Amino acid sequence: MKNHPCGRGWRRREYTYLFLQNINWKDDGSEKDEERPLQVRLMLDRAERILRENGASYSDVVRTWFYLSDILDWYATFNKARNEKYGEFGIMPGPGDRNLLLPASTGIRGDTPLGAAAMDLIAIIGEEGMRPEIKQLTNATQLDAFRYGSAFSRGALIREPGVSLIEVSGTAAIDWRGKSQFPDDIRGQISCTFEKIENLLGQEGAGLGDIAAATVFVKRPEHASLFWKMARDHGLEEFPAVCVVADVCRDELLFEIDGQAVVDGGIK
C-alpha cells in the first residue's frame, strides 16, 4: 500500500481481527484506466495480497462491503468477476457442497474517485482451534444468493466465549425463489425486510432487538422518515441505524438493511 494505512487490526484473546477499508484496484498511482471486470479482479487480488502480508488469506474473511459506482448498470458483470475470483480463492460452493465459506456481504451504490469499485472487509486470523467459531448463515425464507449468481452468505455468526456477533448481510425484500417482492412498494419492502432479518436472527436465537448497529439504504430520501415510523411500529423506538440514500442492486428494490447483532452470553 506504499506505506499508506489501509485498515487496522486488534488482538482479542488468541486471535486477531483485521479490518481493511477502501481497498480499490489501484496501488501504484497509475492514471491508466481499466475495464470494470478487471478492476474487480485487481481489487480482490489486492485485498488477498494485503491479507497475506498480514498472515491471513481471503478464506479468513467473514464480512465484506462492496461500493459500486452506477451499480444498476453493471451488477451482473460485477457478480461474474467476483464469482470467478472466489472460485480461484477456493471459496465458491460446488454442486451439493454444504460447507458454506462465502463471507457475509453488502453490495450497494457508492461512487469512489479511484474507479468503479471499492471494498471493506473483516477477517479473523489465528491458530486452528484458537479462533472463535465462525458459521456462515443461510436464511430459510430466502434463496441463497450464490444460487442466483451473487457470491455471499446471508450472514455470519462469530461465536466467542461470553458473546456472539451476527453480521447481517445487506438484506432486501427477496423471497425463497430469489425473486423481488413488493416491487416499487416501499412499505411492503420495509415490512418484508424486517421479517427476513427477524427470521435470519431467530435461527440463531436472536432478534431485531439485538441489533447493535445497522445501515439503512433507501433509494429515495423521502423514504427515510417512513422507515423510522415503521421501525417504531415494530417496537424499535431506538433502533441504532443510520440512513443512506443509495441505489440497491435491483432497480425495483427501494430499501435494504445490513447490520450487526450482539448477544451477551453467546449463543448456545
Order of alpha helices (4+ residues) and beta strands (2+ residues): beta-beta-alpha-beta-alpha-beta-beta-beta-beta-beta-alpha-beta-alpha-beta-beta
